[in-house]
Amino acid sequence: MARQKQTAKKSTNNWGKVLSRTLETKRQKGKGKGILKTDVVKTKTRRWRPGTVALREIRRYQKSTENLIKRAPFQRLLRDIAKD
């Protein structure tokens, strides 16, 4: 019987979930003793690679139709420019 190749599957990002689960188990282990501030580990915030967030924002603002500048300040600016 011939081997079948597996199709590539998109991995789900469990980075935050796994980290929170491990922290939760650590907290449960130390519950009987009482947790000190030194025992609690801070979760790391997600750091995106340079440019990733910028590209995401570009896509977001290109999709949207809402005004990015409020109406009143924009009107004042136009009046000021037209006055000159």
C-alpha positions in Angstrom: 0.0 0.0 0.0 1.4 3.4 -1.0 2.0 6.1 1.5 -0.3 9.1 1.3 1.1 12.6 1.7 -0.6 14.8 4.3 -1.9 18.1 3.3 -0.5 21.1 5.1 -2.8 22.4 7.8 -2.8 25.9 9.2 -1.5 25.8 12.7 -3.7 27.4 15.3 -2.0 30.0 17.5 -2.1 28.5 20.9 0.8 30.6 22.2 -1.3 32.6 24.7 -3.5 29.7 25.7 -0.7 27.3 26.5 1.1 30.0 28.5 -2.0 30.8 30.5 -2.6 27.1 31.2 0.9 26.6 32.6 0.6 29.6 34.8 -2.8 28.4 36.0 -1.3 25.0 37.0 1.6 26.7 38.8 -0.9 28.8 40.7 -3.0 25.8 41.7 0.1 23.9 43.0 1.0 26.8 45.2 -2.5 27.5 46.6 -2.0 25.6 49.8 1.1 27.6 50.8 -0.1 31.0 49.7 1.3 32.7 46.7 3.9 35.4 47.1 4.4 38.2 44.6 7.7 36.7 43.6 6.0 33.4 42.7 3.6 34.9 40.1 5.1 35.0 36.6 4.0 37.9 34.4 2.7 36.9 31.0 4.7 38.3 28.1 2.8 40.5 25.7 2.8 39.4 22.1 5.5 41.2 20.1 4.9 41.3 16.4 7.7 41.5 13.8 8.5 44.9 12.5 6.0 46.0 9.8 3.4 43.3 10.6 1.1 45.7 12.5 1.6 48.4 10.0 0.5 46.1 7.2 -2.5 45.0 9.2 -3.5 48.7 9.8 -3.1 49.5 6.1 -5.4 46.7 5.2 -7.9 47.7 7.9 -8.1 51.4 6.9 -8.3 50.5 3.2 -11.3 48.3 3.9 -13.1 50.9 6.1 -15.2 53.8 4.9 -15.5 55.8 8.2 -14.0 59.2 8.4 -10.6 59.1 10.1 -10.6 62.8 11.0 -13.6 64.2 12.9 -15.8 66.5 10.9 -15.5 69.7 12.9 -11.7 69.9 13.1 -11.5 69.0 9.4 -14.0 71.8 8.5 -11.9 74.3 10.5 -8.8 73.2 8.7 -10.4 73.6 5.3 -11.8 77.0 6.2 -8.3 78.1 7.3 -6.7 76.9 4.1 -9.4 78.5 1.9 -9.1 81.8 3.8 -5.4 82.2 2.7 
